[in-house]
Amino acid sequence: MVKQAKPDLNTPELEGITLSGALAVVYSKYDLGCGWEEQIHPYSKGYASQDALKLGMNTLVYAMTH
């Protein structure tokens, strides 16, 4: 879990790539996919399932509205 690796982290860490001024790629160095699948992988640093789902939905809504 990300919180175990970085206890002081209060917001998700995301990175992005822009093309012609528009956000084209959103990247997280912490696993989101396992959280979306509600799977626990002991060797993976990722967001908790509920947090990963919220983050994914927020990213999707942002992509659809910008």
PyMOL Python script that loads the backbone (N, CA, C, O; Angstrom):
from pymol import cmd

cmd.read_pdbstr("""\
ATOM      1  N   MET A   1       0.824  -1.177   0.000  1.00  0.00           N
ATOM      2  CA  MET A   1       0.000   0.000   0.000  1.00  0.00           C
ATOM      3  C   MET A   1       0.873   1.248   0.000  1.00  0.00           C
ATOM      4  O   MET A   1       1.957   1.274   0.584  1.00  0.00           O
ATOM      5  N   VAL A   2       0.385   2.252  -0.653  1.00  0.00           N
ATOM      6  CA  VAL A   2       1.131   3.498  -0.762  1.00  0.00           C
ATOM      7  C   VAL A   2       1.307   4.142   0.608  1.00  0.00           C
ATOM      8  O   VAL A   2       2.385   4.653   0.912  1.00  0.00           O
ATOM      9  N   LYS A   3       0.283   4.127   1.427  1.00  0.00           N
ATOM     10  CA  LYS A   3       0.344   4.781   2.740  1.00  0.00           C
ATOM     11  C   LYS A   3       1.407   4.144   3.624  1.00  0.00           C
ATOM     12  O   LYS A   3       2.011   4.830   4.449  1.00  0.00           O
ATOM     13  N   GLN A   4       1.645   2.852   3.468  1.00  0.00           N
ATOM     14  CA  GLN A   4       2.694   2.194   4.238  1.00  0.00           C
ATOM     15  C   GLN A   4       4.071   2.634   3.760  1.00  0.00           C
ATOM     16  O   GLN A   4       4.987   2.814   4.563  1.00  0.00           O
ATOM     17  N   ALA A   5       4.213   2.807   2.453  1.00  0.00           N
ATOM     18  CA  ALA A   5       5.496   3.213   1.885  1.00  0.00           C
ATOM     19  C   ALA A   5       5.787   4.691   2.136  1.00  0.00           C
ATOM     20  O   ALA A   5       6.935   5.076   2.356  1.00  0.00           O
ATOM     21  N   LYS A   6       4.734   5.519   2.101  1.00  0.00           N
ATOM     22  CA  LYS A   6       4.881   6.970   2.282  1.00  0.00           C
ATOM     23  C   LYS A   6       3.824   7.464   3.268  1.00  0.00           C
ATOM     24  O   LYS A   6       2.799   7.996   2.843  1.00  0.00           O
ATOM     25  N   PRO A   7       4.043   7.303   4.558  1.00  0.00           N
ATOM     26  CA  PRO A   7       3.026   7.669   5.549  1.00  0.00           C
ATOM     27  C   PRO A   7       2.642   9.147   5.548  1.00  0.00           C
ATOM     28  O   PRO A   7       1.542   9.488   5.982  1.00  0.00           O
ATOM     29  N   ASP A   8       3.510  10.024   5.077  1.00  0.00           N
ATOM     30  CA  ASP A   8       3.205  11.456   5.064  1.00  0.00           C
ATOM     31  C   ASP A   8       2.431  11.887   3.824  1.00  0.00           C
ATOM     32  O   ASP A   8       2.049  13.053   3.718  1.00  0.00           O
ATOM     33  N   LEU A   9       2.193  10.982   2.892  1.00  0.00           N
ATOM     34  CA  LEU A   9       1.500  11.314   1.648  1.00  0.00           C
ATOM     35  C   LEU A   9       0.014  11.521   1.924  1.00  0.00           C
ATOM     36  O   LEU A   9      -0.655  10.624   2.436  1.00  0.00           O
ATOM     37  N   ASN A  10      -0.502  12.700   1.586  1.00  0.00           N
ATOM     38  CA  ASN A  10      -1.915  13.011   1.824  1.00  0.00           C
ATOM     39  C   ASN A  10      -2.720  13.134   0.544  1.00  0.00           C
ATOM     40  O   ASN A  10      -3.950  13.145   0.588  1.00  0.00           O
ATOM     41  N   THR A  11      -2.050  13.225  -0.596  1.00  0.00           N
ATOM     42  CA  THR A  11      -2.739  13.299  -1.882  1.00  0.00           C
ATOM     43  C   THR A  11      -2.087  12.311  -2.836  1.00  0.00           C
ATOM     44  O   THR A  11      -0.912  11.980  -2.673  1.00  0.00           O
ATOM     45  N   PRO A  12      -2.829  11.835  -3.830  1.00  0.00           N
ATOM     46  CA  PRO A  12      -2.234  10.883  -4.775  1.00  0.00           C
ATOM     47  C   PRO A  12      -1.130  11.541  -5.602  1.00  0.00           C
ATOM     48  O   PRO A  12      -1.167  12.742  -5.870  1.00  0.00           O
ATOM     49  N   GLU A  13      -0.163  10.744  -5.992  1.00  0.00           N
ATOM     50  CA  GLU A  13       0.911  11.235  -6.854  1.00  0.00           C
ATOM     51  C   GLU A  13       0.628  10.776  -8.279  1.00  0.00           C
ATOM     52  O   GLU A  13       0.670   9.585  -8.586  1.00  0.00           O
ATOM     53  N   LEU A  14       0.342  11.743  -9.139  1.00  0.00           N
ATOM     54  CA  LEU A  14       0.099  11.466 -10.550  1.00  0.00           C
ATOM     55  C   LEU A  14       1.044  12.312 -11.384  1.00  0.00           C
ATOM     56  O   LEU A  14       1.450  13.401 -10.980  1.00  0.00           O
ATOM     57  N   GLU A  15       1.383  11.800 -12.538  1.00  0.00           N
ATOM     58  CA  GLU A  15       2.190  12.542 -13.495  1.00  0.00           C
ATOM     59  C   GLU A  15       1.418  12.586 -14.800  1.00  0.00           C
ATOM     60  O   GLU A  15       0.570  11.729 -15.051  1.00  0.00           O
ATOM     61  N   GLY A  16       1.703  13.574 -15.628  1.00  0.00           N
ATOM     62  CA  GLY A  16       0.995  13.697 -16.889  1.00  0.00           C
ATOM     63  C   GLY A  16       1.907  14.122 -18.016  1.00  0.00           C
ATOM     64  O   GLY A  16       2.955  14.730 -17.799  1.00  0.00           O
ATOM     65  N   ILE A  17       1.489  13.790 -19.220  1.00  0.00           N
ATOM     66  CA  ILE A  17       2.186  14.210 -20.435  1.00  0.00           C
ATOM     67  C   ILE A  17       1.188  15.007 -21.264  1.00  0.00           C
ATOM     68  O   ILE A  17       0.068  14.558 -21.508  1.00  0.00           O
ATOM     69  N   THR A  18       1.604  16.192 -21.694  1.00  0.00           N
ATOM     70  CA  THR A  18       0.737  17.015 -22.527  1.00  0.00           C
ATOM     71  C   THR A  18       1.240  17.017 -23.959  1.00  0.00           C
ATOM     72  O   THR A  18       2.444  17.005 -24.213  1.00  0.00           O
ATOM     73  N   LEU A  19       0.306  17.033 -24.875  1.00  0.00           N
ATOM     74  CA  LEU A  19       0.597  17.158 -26.302  1.00  0.00           C
ATOM     75  C   LEU A  19      -0.204  18.336 -26.828  1.00  0.00           C
ATOM     76  O   LEU A  19      -1.428  18.364 -26.696  1.00  0.00           O
ATOM     77  N   SER A  20       0.461  19.289 -27.411  1.00  0.00           N
ATOM     78  CA  SER A  20      -0.178  20.499 -27.932  1.00  0.00           C
ATOM     79  C   SER A  20      -1.034  21.182 -26.870  1.00  0.00           C
ATOM     80  O   SER A  20      -2.110  21.699 -27.172  1.00  0.00           O
ATOM     81  N   GLY A  21      -0.557  21.183 -25.634  1.00  0.00           N
ATOM     82  CA  GLY A  21      -1.251  21.858 -24.554  1.00  0.00           C
ATOM     83  C   GLY A  21      -2.383  21.076 -23.910  1.00  0.00           C
ATOM     84  O   GLY A  21      -3.014  21.565 -22.973  1.00  0.00           O
ATOM     85  N   ALA A  22      -2.651  19.867 -24.397  1.00  0.00           N
ATOM     86  CA  ALA A  22      -3.729  19.049 -23.822  1.00  0.00           C
ATOM     87  C   ALA A  22      -3.137  17.837 -23.112  1.00  0.00           C
ATOM     88  O   ALA A  22      -2.193  17.216 -23.601  1.00  0.00           O
ATOM     89  N   LEU A  23      -3.696  17.515 -21.970  1.00  0.00           N
ATOM     90  CA  LEU A  23      -3.241  16.351 -21.218  1.00  0.00           C
ATOM     91  C   LEU A  23      -3.566  15.085 -22.006  1.00  0.00           C
ATOM     92  O   LEU A  23      -4.729  14.822 -22.310  1.00  0.00           O
ATOM     93  N   ALA A  24      -2.543  14.303 -22.335  1.00  0.00           N
ATOM     94  CA  ALA A  24      -2.732  13.105 -23.151  1.00  0.00           C
ATOM     95  C   ALA A  24      -2.507  11.816 -22.373  1.00  0.00           C
ATOM     96  O   ALA A  24      -3.095  10.787 -22.705  1.00  0.00           O
ATOM     97  N   VAL A  25      -1.664  11.856 -21.345  1.00  0.00           N
ATOM     98  CA  VAL A  25      -1.342  10.657 -20.571  1.00  0.00           C
ATOM     99  C   VAL A  25      -1.361  11.010 -19.091  1.00  0.00           C
ATOM    100  O   VAL A  25      -0.809  12.031 -18.679  1.00  0.00           O
ATOM    101  N   VAL A  26      -1.995  10.164 -18.302  1.00  0.00           N
ATOM    102  CA  VAL A  26      -1.953  10.279 -16.843  1.00  0.00           C
ATOM    103  C   VAL A  26      -1.281   9.016 -16.339  1.00  0.00           C
ATOM    104  O   VAL A  26      -1.671   7.907 -16.705  1.00  0.00           O
ATOM    105  N   TYR A  27      -0.269   9.186 -15.497  1.00  0.00           N
ATOM    106  CA  TYR A  27       0.540   8.057 -15.040  1.00  0.00           C
ATOM    107  C   TYR A  27       0.706   8.111 -13.529  1.00  0.00           C
ATOM    108  O   TYR A  27       0.869   9.182 -12.944  1.00  0.00           O
ATOM    109  N   SER A  28       0.662   6.952 -12.915  1.00  0.00           N
ATOM    110  CA  SER A  28       0.954   6.831 -11.491  1.00  0.00           C
ATOM    111  C   SER A  28       2.009   5.758 -11.310  1.00  0.00           C
ATOM    112  O   SER A  28       1.886   4.664 -11.861  1.00  0.00           O
ATOM    113  N   LYS A  29       3.051   6.063 -10.540  1.00  0.00           N
ATOM    114  CA  LYS A  29       4.068   5.042 -10.294  1.00  0.00           C
ATOM    115  C   LYS A  29       3.574   4.003  -9.301  1.00  0.00           C
ATOM    116  O   LYS A  29       4.226   2.983  -9.081  1.00  0.00           O
ATOM    117  N   TYR A  30       2.414   4.269  -8.702  1.00  0.00           N
ATOM    118  CA  TYR A  30       1.791   3.307  -7.796  1.00  0.00           C
ATOM    119  C   TYR A  30       0.643   2.617  -8.522  1.00  0.00           C
ATOM    120  O   TYR A  30      -0.099   3.253  -9.271  1.00  0.00           O
ATOM    121  N   ASP A  31       0.504   1.335  -8.300  1.00  0.00           N
ATOM    122  CA  ASP A  31      -0.454   0.514  -9.024  1.00  0.00           C
ATOM    123  C   ASP A  31      -1.900   0.941  -8.771  1.00  0.00           C
ATOM    124  O   ASP A  31      -2.318   1.116  -7.627  1.00  0.00           O
ATOM    125  N   LEU A  32      -2.646   1.103  -9.851  1.00  0.00           N
ATOM    126  CA  LEU A  32      -4.078   1.371  -9.767  1.00  0.00           C
ATOM    127  C   LEU A  32      -4.887   0.144 -10.188  1.00  0.00           C
ATOM    128  O   LEU A  32      -5.967  -0.106  -9.653  1.00  0.00           O
ATOM    129  N   GLY A  33      -4.363  -0.612 -11.141  1.00  0.00           N
ATOM    130  CA  GLY A  33      -5.089  -1.746 -11.718  1.00  0.00           C
ATOM    131  C   GLY A  33      -5.506  -2.794 -10.708  1.00  0.00           C
ATOM    132  O   GLY A  33      -6.637  -3.277 -10.757  1.00  0.00           O
ATOM    133  N   CYS A  34      -4.637  -3.151  -9.808  1.00  0.00           N
ATOM    134  CA  CYS A  34      -4.988  -4.157  -8.791  1.00  0.00           C
ATOM    135  C   CYS A  34      -6.102  -3.633  -7.895  1.00  0.00           C
ATOM    136  O   CYS A  34      -6.964  -4.396  -7.459  1.00  0.00           O
ATOM    137  N   GLY A  35      -6.083  -2.347  -7.623  1.00  0.00           N
ATOM    138  CA  GLY A  35      -7.158  -1.750  -6.828  1.00  0.00           C
ATOM    139  C   GLY A  35      -8.479  -1.786  -7.566  1.00  0.00           C
ATOM    140  O   GLY A  35      -9.522  -2.020  -6.957  1.00  0.00           O
ATOM    141  N   TRP A  36      -8.450  -1.553  -8.890  1.00  0.00           N
ATOM    142  CA  TRP A  36      -9.678  -1.609  -9.679  1.00  0.00           C
ATOM    143  C   TRP A  36     -10.238  -3.025  -9.709  1.00  0.00           C
ATOM    144  O   TRP A  36     -11.453  -3.223  -9.732  1.00  0.00           O
ATOM    145  N   GLU A  37      -9.342  -4.004  -9.708  1.00  0.00           N
ATOM    146  CA  GLU A  37      -9.762  -5.409  -9.726  1.00  0.00           C
ATOM    147  C   GLU A  37     -10.053  -5.940  -8.325  1.00  0.00           C
ATOM    148  O   GLU A  37     -10.483  -7.082  -8.163  1.00  0.00           O
ATOM    149  N   GLU A  38      -9.820  -5.111  -7.325  1.00  0.00           N
ATOM    150  CA  GLU A  38      -9.984  -5.488  -5.920  1.00  0.00           C
ATOM    151  C   GLU A  38      -9.128  -6.703  -5.564  1.00  0.00           C
ATOM    152  O   GLU A  38      -9.558  -7.601  -4.840  1.00  0.00           O
ATOM    153  N   GLN A  39      -7.899  -6.703  -6.096  1.00  0.00           N
ATOM    154  CA  GLN A  39      -6.942  -7.767  -5.827  1.00  0.00           C
ATOM    155  C   GLN A  39      -5.820  -7.221  -4.958  1.00  0.00           C
ATOM    156  O   GLN A  39      -5.415  -6.068  -5.110  1.00  0.00           O
ATOM    157  N   ILE A  40      -5.325  -8.037  -4.059  1.00  0.00           N
ATOM    158  CA  ILE A  40      -4.192  -7.661  -3.220  1.00  0.00           C
ATOM    159  C   ILE A  40      -2.968  -8.421  -3.706  1.00  0.00           C
ATOM    160  O   ILE A  40      -2.975  -9.650  -3.778  1.00  0.00           O
ATOM    161  N   HIS A  41      -1.922  -7.682  -4.037  1.00  0.00           N
ATOM    162  CA  HIS A  41      -0.659  -8.279  -4.456  1.00  0.00           C
ATOM    163  C   HIS A  41       0.405  -7.846  -3.456  1.00  0.00           C
ATOM    164  O   HIS A  41       0.700  -6.655  -3.354  1.00  0.00           O
ATOM    165  N   PRO A  42       0.981  -8.780  -2.724  1.00  0.00           N
ATOM    166  CA  PRO A  42       1.901  -8.415  -1.635  1.00  0.00           C
ATOM    167  C   PRO A  42       3.176  -7.714  -2.087  1.00  0.00           C
ATOM    168  O   PRO A  42       3.807  -7.027  -1.284  1.00  0.00           O
ATOM    169  N   TYR A  43       3.573  -7.865  -3.344  1.00  0.00           N
ATOM    170  CA  TYR A  43       4.821  -7.251  -3.806  1.00  0.00           C
ATOM    171  C   TYR A  43       4.577  -6.004  -4.649  1.00  0.00           C
ATOM    172  O   TYR A  43       5.502  -5.490  -5.278  1.00  0.00           O
ATOM    173  N   SER A  44       3.365  -5.526  -4.665  1.00  0.00           N
ATOM    174  CA  SER A  44       3.008  -4.364  -5.462  1.00  0.00           C
ATOM    175  C   SER A  44       2.702  -3.183  -4.546  1.00  0.00           C
ATOM    176  O   SER A  44       1.987  -3.327  -3.555  1.00  0.00           O
ATOM    177  N   LYS A  45       3.244  -2.027  -4.881  1.00  0.00           N
ATOM    178  CA  LYS A  45       2.898  -0.802  -4.153  1.00  0.00           C
ATOM    179  C   LYS A  45       1.743  -0.155  -4.903  1.00  0.00           C
ATOM    180  O   LYS A  45       1.913   0.324  -6.024  1.00  0.00           O
ATOM    181  N   GLY A  46       0.587  -0.142  -4.290  1.00  0.00           N
ATOM    182  CA  GLY A  46      -0.572   0.415  -4.967  1.00  0.00           C
ATOM    183  C   GLY A  46      -1.541   1.047  -3.996  1.00  0.00           C
ATOM    184  O   GLY A  46      -1.396   0.953  -2.778  1.00  0.00           O
ATOM    185  N   TYR A  47      -2.537   1.695  -4.579  1.00  0.00           N
ATOM    186  CA  TYR A  47      -3.578   2.340  -3.790  1.00  0.00           C
ATOM    187  C   TYR A  47      -4.583   1.304  -3.316  1.00  0.00           C
ATOM    188  O   TYR A  47      -4.791   0.285  -3.976  1.00  0.00           O
ATOM    189  N   ALA A  48      -5.204   1.562  -2.178  1.00  0.00           N
ATOM    190  CA  ALA A  48      -6.279   0.703  -1.687  1.00  0.00           C
ATOM    191  C   ALA A  48      -7.403   0.706  -2.718  1.00  0.00           C
ATOM    192  O   ALA A  48      -7.571   1.675  -3.458  1.00  0.00           O
ATOM    193  N   SER A  49      -8.163  -0.367  -2.762  1.00  0.00           N
ATOM    194  CA  SER A  49      -9.186  -0.536  -3.780  1.00  0.00           C
ATOM    195  C   SER A  49     -10.142   0.653  -3.866  1.00  0.00           C
ATOM    196  O   SER A  49     -10.391   1.169  -4.955  1.00  0.00           O
ATOM    197  N   GLN A  50     -10.669   1.081  -2.747  1.00  0.00           N
ATOM    198  CA  GLN A  50     -11.618   2.192  -2.748  1.00  0.00           C
ATOM    199  C   GLN A  50     -10.967   3.476  -3.268  1.00  0.00           C
ATOM    200  O   GLN A  50     -11.593   4.227  -4.017  1.00  0.00           O
ATOM    201  N   ASP A  51      -9.730   3.730  -2.881  1.00  0.00           N
ATOM    202  CA  ASP A  51      -9.018   4.921  -3.343  1.00  0.00           C
ATOM    203  C   ASP A  51      -8.686   4.828  -4.824  1.00  0.00           C
ATOM    204  O   ASP A  51      -8.799   5.819  -5.546  1.00  0.00           O
ATOM    205  N   ALA A  52      -8.276   3.647  -5.289  1.00  0.00           N
ATOM    206  CA  ALA A  52      -7.950   3.461  -6.705  1.00  0.00           C
ATOM    207  C   ALA A  52      -9.185   3.676  -7.574  1.00  0.00           C
ATOM    208  O   ALA A  52      -9.095   4.292  -8.636  1.00  0.00           O
ATOM    209  N   LEU A  53     -10.336   3.175  -7.132  1.00  0.00           N
ATOM    210  CA  LEU A  53     -11.574   3.366  -7.890  1.00  0.00           C
ATOM    211  C   LEU A  53     -11.961   4.838  -7.951  1.00  0.00           C
ATOM    212  O   LEU A  53     -12.350   5.327  -9.012  1.00  0.00           O
ATOM    213  N   LYS A  54     -11.863   5.546  -6.842  1.00  0.00           N
ATOM    214  CA  LYS A  54     -12.183   6.980  -6.828  1.00  0.00           C
ATOM    215  C   LYS A  54     -11.237   7.760  -7.737  1.00  0.00           C
ATOM    216  O   LYS A  54     -11.668   8.625  -8.499  1.00  0.00           O
ATOM    217  N   LEU A  55      -9.959   7.450  -7.651  1.00  0.00           N
ATOM    218  CA  LEU A  55      -8.963   8.144  -8.463  1.00  0.00           C
ATOM    219  C   LEU A  55      -9.191   7.874  -9.950  1.00  0.00           C
ATOM    220  O   LEU A  55      -9.092   8.786 -10.771  1.00  0.00           O
ATOM    221  N   GLY A  56      -9.493   6.634 -10.291  1.00  0.00           N
ATOM    222  CA  GLY A  56      -9.777   6.278 -11.680  1.00  0.00           C
ATOM    223  C   GLY A  56     -11.008   6.990 -12.212  1.00  0.00           C
ATOM    224  O   GLY A  56     -10.998   7.489 -13.337  1.00  0.00           O
ATOM    225  N   MET A  57     -12.066   7.043 -11.419  1.00  0.00           N
ATOM    226  CA  MET A  57     -13.288   7.724 -11.849  1.00  0.00           C
ATOM    227  C   MET A  57     -13.053   9.222 -12.005  1.00  0.00           C
ATOM    228  O   MET A  57     -13.532   9.822 -12.967  1.00  0.00           O
ATOM    229  N   ASN A  58     -12.334   9.826 -11.084  1.00  0.00           N
ATOM    230  CA  ASN A  58     -12.035  11.258 -11.193  1.00  0.00           C
ATOM    231  C   ASN A  58     -11.204  11.554 -12.434  1.00  0.00           C
ATOM    232  O   ASN A  58     -11.432  12.557 -13.110  1.00  0.00           O
ATOM    233  N   THR A  59     -10.244  10.690 -12.737  1.00  0.00           N
ATOM    234  CA  THR A  59      -9.411  10.873 -13.926  1.00  0.00           C
ATOM    235  C   THR A  59     -10.251  10.733 -15.188  1.00  0.00           C
ATOM    236  O   THR A  59     -10.088  11.506 -16.132  1.00  0.00           O
ATOM    237  N   LEU A  60     -11.146   9.755 -15.209  1.00  0.00           N
ATOM    238  CA  LEU A  60     -12.020   9.542 -16.363  1.00  0.00           C
ATOM    239  C   LEU A  60     -12.952  10.733 -16.576  1.00  0.00           C
ATOM    240  O   LEU A  60     -13.118  11.194 -17.705  1.00  0.00           O
ATOM    241  N   VAL A  61     -13.552  11.227 -15.516  1.00  0.00           N
ATOM    242  CA  VAL A  61     -14.446  12.387 -15.629  1.00  0.00           C
ATOM    243  C   VAL A  61     -13.667  13.612 -16.105  1.00  0.00           C
ATOM    244  O   VAL A  61     -14.159  14.374 -16.938  1.00  0.00           O
ATOM    245  N   TYR A  62     -12.462  13.804 -15.584  1.00  0.00           N
ATOM    246  CA  TYR A  62     -11.629  14.923 -16.038  1.00  0.00           C
ATOM    247  C   TYR A  62     -11.357  14.808 -17.540  1.00  0.00           C
ATOM    248  O   TYR A  62     -11.468  15.791 -18.273  1.00  0.00           O
ATOM    249  N   ALA A  63     -11.002  13.603 -17.991  1.00  0.00           N
ATOM    250  CA  ALA A  63     -10.688  13.396 -19.411  1.00  0.00           C
ATOM    251  C   ALA A  63     -11.902  13.671 -20.299  1.00  0.00           C
ATOM    252  O   ALA A  63     -11.754  14.176 -21.411  1.00  0.00           O
ATOM    253  N   MET A  64     -13.079  13.346 -19.821  1.00  0.00           N
ATOM    254  CA  MET A  64     -14.290  13.535 -20.624  1.00  0.00           C
ATOM    255  C   MET A  64     -14.775  14.982 -20.640  1.00  0.00           C
ATOM    256  O   MET A  64     -15.536  15.366 -21.528  1.00  0.00           O
ATOM    257  N   THR A  65     -14.350  15.776 -19.683  1.00  0.00           N
ATOM    258  CA  THR A  65     -14.862  17.146 -19.589  1.00  0.00           C
ATOM    259  C   THR A  65     -13.842  18.218 -19.968  1.00  0.00           C
ATOM    260  O   THR A  65     -14.166  19.406 -19.957  1.00  0.00           O
ATOM    261  N   HIS A  66     -12.631  17.821 -20.300  1.00  0.00           N
ATOM    262  CA  HIS A  66     -11.619  18.824 -20.664  1.00  0.00           C
ATOM    263  C   HIS A  66     -11.094  18.583 -22.060  1.00  0.00           C
ATOM    264  O   HIS A  66     -10.236  19.329 -22.534  1.00  0.00           O
TER     265      HIS A  66
END
""", "prot")
cmd.dss("prot")
cmd.show_as("cartoon", "prot")
cmd.util.cbc("prot")
cmd.orient("prot")
